[in-house]
Amino acid sequence: MISLFIHQTVYTSDHNVLAVVSGYCNLHPPQEETASSIAAMYKHIPFKSMI
């Protein structure tokens, strides 16, 4: 599931990352801490270089 989450986020602009993570947290409440840590990690990843 996390791999799918990452795949969707790679094609999302930096400005919308928090919105994606928020939706992920709403769908998977038990994973909220994991999603939050992923969001923090994404702030340091250059999205355009990954595509």
Backbone as XML, in Angstrom:
<?xml version="1.0"?>
<chain id="A" units="angstrom">
  <residue number="1" name="MET">
    <atom name="N" x="0.836" y="-1.205" z="0.000"/>
    <atom name="CA" x="0.000" y="0.000" z="0.000"/>
    <atom name="C" x="0.868" y="1.252" z="0.000"/>
  </residue>
  <residue number="2" name="ILE">
    <atom name="N" x="1.953" y="1.196" z="0.746"/>
    <atom name="CA" x="2.830" y="2.365" z="0.806"/>
    <atom name="C" x="3.458" y="2.619" z="-0.567"/>
  </residue>
  <residue number="3" name="SER">
    <atom name="N" x="3.802" y="1.543" z="-1.289"/>
    <atom name="CA" x="4.393" y="1.726" z="-2.613"/>
    <atom name="C" x="3.405" y="2.435" z="-3.545"/>
  </residue>
  <residue number="4" name="LEU">
    <atom name="N" x="2.123" y="2.082" z="-3.442"/>
    <atom name="CA" x="1.095" y="2.747" z="-4.242"/>
    <atom name="C" x="0.987" y="4.209" z="-3.829"/>
  </residue>
  <residue number="5" name="PHE">
    <atom name="N" x="1.050" y="4.459" z="-2.533"/>
    <atom name="CA" x="1.004" y="5.822" z="-2.008"/>
    <atom name="C" x="2.166" y="6.640" z="-2.562"/>
  </residue>
  <residue number="6" name="ILE">
    <atom name="N" x="3.359" y="6.050" z="-2.567"/>
    <atom name="CA" x="4.535" y="6.748" z="-3.084"/>
    <atom name="C" x="4.368" y="7.005" z="-4.582"/>
  </residue>
  <residue number="7" name="HIS">
    <atom name="N" x="3.888" y="6.015" z="-5.310"/>
    <atom name="CA" x="3.708" y="6.157" z="-6.756"/>
    <atom name="C" x="2.773" y="7.325" z="-7.066"/>
  </residue>
  <residue number="8" name="GLN">
    <atom name="N" x="1.688" y="7.441" z="-6.318"/>
    <atom name="CA" x="0.731" y="8.520" z="-6.546"/>
    <atom name="C" x="1.333" y="9.870" z="-6.190"/>
  </residue>
  <residue number="9" name="THR">
    <atom name="N" x="2.154" y="9.888" z="-5.156"/>
    <atom name="CA" x="2.705" y="11.155" z="-4.691"/>
    <atom name="C" x="3.811" y="11.665" z="-5.614"/>
  </residue>
  <residue number="10" name="VAL">
    <atom name="N" x="4.547" y="10.755" z="-6.259"/>
    <atom name="CA" x="5.626" y="11.167" z="-7.154"/>
    <atom name="C" x="5.087" y="12.047" z="-8.274"/>
  </residue>
  <residue number="11" name="TYR">
    <atom name="N" x="3.858" y="11.759" z="-8.730"/>
    <atom name="CA" x="3.280" y="12.518" z="-9.822"/>
    <atom name="C" x="2.422" y="13.679" z="-9.311"/>
  </residue>
  <residue number="12" name="THR">
    <atom name="N" x="2.577" y="14.001" z="-8.038"/>
    <atom name="CA" x="1.835" y="15.118" z="-7.447"/>
    <atom name="C" x="2.803" y="16.260" z="-7.163"/>
  </residue>
  <residue number="13" name="SER">
    <atom name="N" x="2.377" y="17.484" z="-7.420"/>
    <atom name="CA" x="3.248" y="18.624" z="-7.182"/>
    <atom name="C" x="3.549" y="18.758" z="-5.692"/>
  </residue>
  <residue number="14" name="ASP">
    <atom name="N" x="4.687" y="19.377" z="-5.376"/>
    <atom name="CA" x="5.085" y="19.558" z="-3.978"/>
    <atom name="C" x="3.991" y="20.262" z="-3.179"/>
  </residue>
  <residue number="15" name="HIS">
    <atom name="N" x="3.291" y="21.154" z="-3.829"/>
    <atom name="CA" x="2.279" y="21.955" z="-3.141"/>
    <atom name="C" x="1.112" y="21.107" z="-2.671"/>
  </residue>
  <residue number="16" name="ASN">
    <atom name="N" x="0.918" y="19.928" z="-3.284"/>
    <atom name="CA" x="-0.228" y="19.090" z="-2.956"/>
    <atom name="C" x="0.132" y="17.877" z="-2.114"/>
  </residue>
  <residue number="17" name="VAL">
    <atom name="N" x="1.397" y="17.762" z="-1.722"/>
    <atom name="CA" x="1.830" y="16.583" z="-0.973"/>
    <atom name="C" x="1.044" y="16.440" z="0.325"/>
  </residue>
  <residue number="18" name="LEU">
    <atom name="N" x="0.892" y="17.528" z="1.059"/>
    <atom name="CA" x="0.181" y="17.457" z="2.334"/>
    <atom name="C" x="-1.263" y="17.022" z="2.134"/>
  </residue>
  <residue number="19" name="ALA">
    <atom name="N" x="-1.871" y="17.460" z="1.036"/>
    <atom name="CA" x="-3.248" y="17.070" z="0.757"/>
    <atom name="C" x="-3.329" y="15.565" z="0.503"/>
  </residue>
  <residue number="20" name="VAL">
    <atom name="N" x="-2.348" y="15.035" z="-0.217"/>
    <atom name="CA" x="-2.318" y="13.598" z="-0.496"/>
    <atom name="C" x="-2.127" y="12.824" z="0.796"/>
  </residue>
  <residue number="21" name="VAL">
    <atom name="N" x="-1.195" y="13.282" z="1.622"/>
    <atom name="CA" x="-0.936" y="12.604" z="2.889"/>
    <atom name="C" x="-2.163" y="12.675" z="3.790"/>
  </residue>
  <residue number="22" name="SER">
    <atom name="N" x="-2.838" y="13.824" z="3.782"/>
    <atom name="CA" x="-4.040" y="13.980" z="4.598"/>
    <atom name="C" x="-5.092" y="12.965" z="4.180"/>
  </residue>
  <residue number="23" name="GLY">
    <atom name="N" x="-5.274" y="12.806" z="2.864"/>
    <atom name="CA" x="-6.236" y="11.826" z="2.368"/>
    <atom name="C" x="-5.825" y="10.414" z="2.739"/>
  </residue>
  <residue number="24" name="TYR">
    <atom name="N" x="-4.522" y="10.152" z="2.684"/>
    <atom name="CA" x="-4.017" y="8.821" z="3.051"/>
    <atom name="C" x="-4.303" y="8.539" z="4.516"/>
  </residue>
  <residue number="25" name="CYS">
    <atom name="N" x="-4.099" y="9.551" z="5.353"/>
    <atom name="CA" x="-4.358" y="9.379" z="6.791"/>
    <atom name="C" x="-5.846" y="9.114" z="7.041"/>
  </residue>
  <residue number="26" name="ASN">
    <atom name="N" x="-6.692" y="9.794" z="6.302"/>
    <atom name="CA" x="-8.133" y="9.606" z="6.488"/>
    <atom name="C" x="-8.567" y="8.204" z="6.073"/>
  </residue>
  <residue number="27" name="LEU">
    <atom name="N" x="-7.916" y="7.654" z="5.052"/>
    <atom name="CA" x="-8.263" y="6.317" z="4.594"/>
    <atom name="C" x="-7.694" y="5.241" z="5.513"/>
  </residue>
  <residue number="28" name="HIS">
    <atom name="N" x="-6.566" y="5.551" z="6.131"/>
    <atom name="CA" x="-5.874" y="4.570" z="6.962"/>
    <atom name="C" x="-5.483" y="5.188" z="8.303"/>
  </residue>
  <residue number="29" name="PRO">
    <atom name="N" x="-6.450" y="5.442" z="9.189"/>
    <atom name="CA" x="-6.170" y="6.093" z="10.471"/>
    <atom name="C" x="-5.056" y="5.418" z="11.275"/>
  </residue>
  <residue number="30" name="PRO">
    <atom name="N" x="-4.964" y="4.074" z="11.327"/>
    <atom name="CA" x="-3.899" y="3.440" z="12.100"/>
    <atom name="C" x="-2.506" y="3.761" z="11.560"/>
  </residue>
  <residue number="31" name="GLN">
    <atom name="N" x="-2.448" y="4.176" z="10.297"/>
    <atom name="CA" x="-1.168" y="4.453" z="9.645"/>
    <atom name="C" x="-0.808" y="5.944" z="9.713"/>
  </residue>
  <residue number="32" name="GLU">
    <atom name="N" x="-1.541" y="6.691" z="10.515"/>
    <atom name="CA" x="-1.362" y="8.147" z="10.498"/>
    <atom name="C" x="0.083" y="8.547" z="10.801"/>
  </residue>
  <residue number="33" name="GLU">
    <atom name="N" x="0.691" y="7.926" z="11.815"/>
    <atom name="CA" x="2.065" y="8.286" z="12.161"/>
    <atom name="C" x="3.015" y="7.949" z="11.017"/>
  </residue>
  <residue number="34" name="THR">
    <atom name="N" x="2.787" y="6.816" z="10.368"/>
    <atom name="CA" x="3.639" y="6.427" z="9.242"/>
    <atom name="C" x="3.490" y="7.418" z="8.098"/>
  </residue>
  <residue number="35" name="ALA">
    <atom name="N" x="2.266" y="7.793" z="7.793"/>
    <atom name="CA" x="2.025" y="8.749" z="6.714"/>
    <atom name="C" x="2.652" y="10.102" z="7.042"/>
  </residue>
  <residue number="36" name="SER">
    <atom name="N" x="2.585" y="10.505" z="8.294"/>
    <atom name="CA" x="3.179" y="11.779" z="8.700"/>
    <atom name="C" x="4.689" y="11.753" z="8.517"/>
  </residue>
  <residue number="37" name="SER">
    <atom name="N" x="5.318" y="10.633" z="8.878"/>
    <atom name="CA" x="6.764" y="10.524" z="8.719"/>
    <atom name="C" x="7.135" y="10.516" z="7.244"/>
  </residue>
  <residue number="38" name="ILE">
    <atom name="N" x="6.284" y="9.891" z="6.414"/>
    <atom name="CA" x="6.525" y="9.889" z="4.976"/>
    <atom name="C" x="6.430" y="11.312" z="4.431"/>
  </residue>
  <residue number="39" name="ALA">
    <atom name="N" x="5.460" y="12.062" z="4.911"/>
    <atom name="CA" x="5.291" y="13.448" z="4.466"/>
    <atom name="C" x="6.529" y="14.260" z="4.815"/>
  </residue>
  <residue number="40" name="ALA">
    <atom name="N" x="7.061" y="14.065" z="6.011"/>
    <atom name="CA" x="8.261" y="14.790" z="6.423"/>
    <atom name="C" x="9.439" y="14.410" z="5.533"/>
  </residue>
  <residue number="41" name="MET">
    <atom name="N" x="9.507" y="13.127" z="5.163"/>
    <atom name="CA" x="10.601" y="12.660" z="4.313"/>
    <atom name="C" x="10.492" y="13.275" z="2.920"/>
  </residue>
  <residue number="42" name="TYR">
    <atom name="N" x="9.266" y="13.402" z="2.404"/>
    <atom name="CA" x="9.076" y="13.932" z="1.059"/>
    <atom name="C" x="9.540" y="15.377" z="0.925"/>
  </residue>
  <residue number="43" name="LYS">
    <atom name="N" x="9.568" y="16.107" z="2.011"/>
    <atom name="CA" x="10.000" y="17.502" z="1.944"/>
    <atom name="C" x="11.465" y="17.595" z="1.501"/>
  </residue>
  <residue number="44" name="HIS">
    <atom name="N" x="12.206" y="16.478" z="1.602"/>
    <atom name="CA" x="13.631" y="16.492" z="1.265"/>
    <atom name="C" x="13.904" y="15.767" z="-0.052"/>
  </residue>
  <residue number="45" name="ILE">
    <atom name="N" x="12.844" y="15.335" z="-0.747"/>
    <atom name="CA" x="13.016" y="14.597" z="-1.999"/>
    <atom name="C" x="12.693" y="15.497" z="-3.185"/>
  </residue>
  <residue number="46" name="PRO">
    <atom name="N" x="13.628" y="15.626" z="-4.136"/>
    <atom name="CA" x="13.348" y="16.397" z="-5.357"/>
    <atom name="C" x="12.451" y="15.600" z="-6.284"/>
  </residue>
  <residue number="47" name="PHE">
    <atom name="N" x="11.174" y="15.953" z="-6.333"/>
    <atom name="CA" x="10.204" y="15.162" z="-7.084"/>
    <atom name="C" x="10.544" y="15.070" z="-8.569"/>
  </residue>
  <residue number="48" name="LYS">
    <atom name="N" x="10.905" y="16.188" z="-9.148"/>
    <atom name="CA" x="11.120" y="16.210" z="-10.597"/>
    <atom name="C" x="12.261" y="15.282" z="-11.006"/>
  </residue>
  <residue number="49" name="SER">
    <atom name="N" x="13.244" y="15.089" z="-10.145"/>
    <atom name="CA" x="14.369" y="14.229" z="-10.497"/>
    <atom name="C" x="13.974" y="12.755" z="-10.453"/>
  </residue>
  <residue number="50" name="MET">
    <atom name="N" x="12.840" y="12.449" z="-9.797"/>
    <atom name="CA" x="12.409" y="11.059" z="-9.670"/>
    <atom name="C" x="11.614" y="10.607" z="-10.886"/>
  </residue>
  <residue number="51" name="ILE">
    <atom name="N" x="11.079" y="11.538" z="-11.648"/>
    <atom name="CA" x="10.234" y="11.174" z="-12.788"/>
    <atom name="C" x="11.110" y="10.860" z="-14.010"/>
  </residue>
</chain>
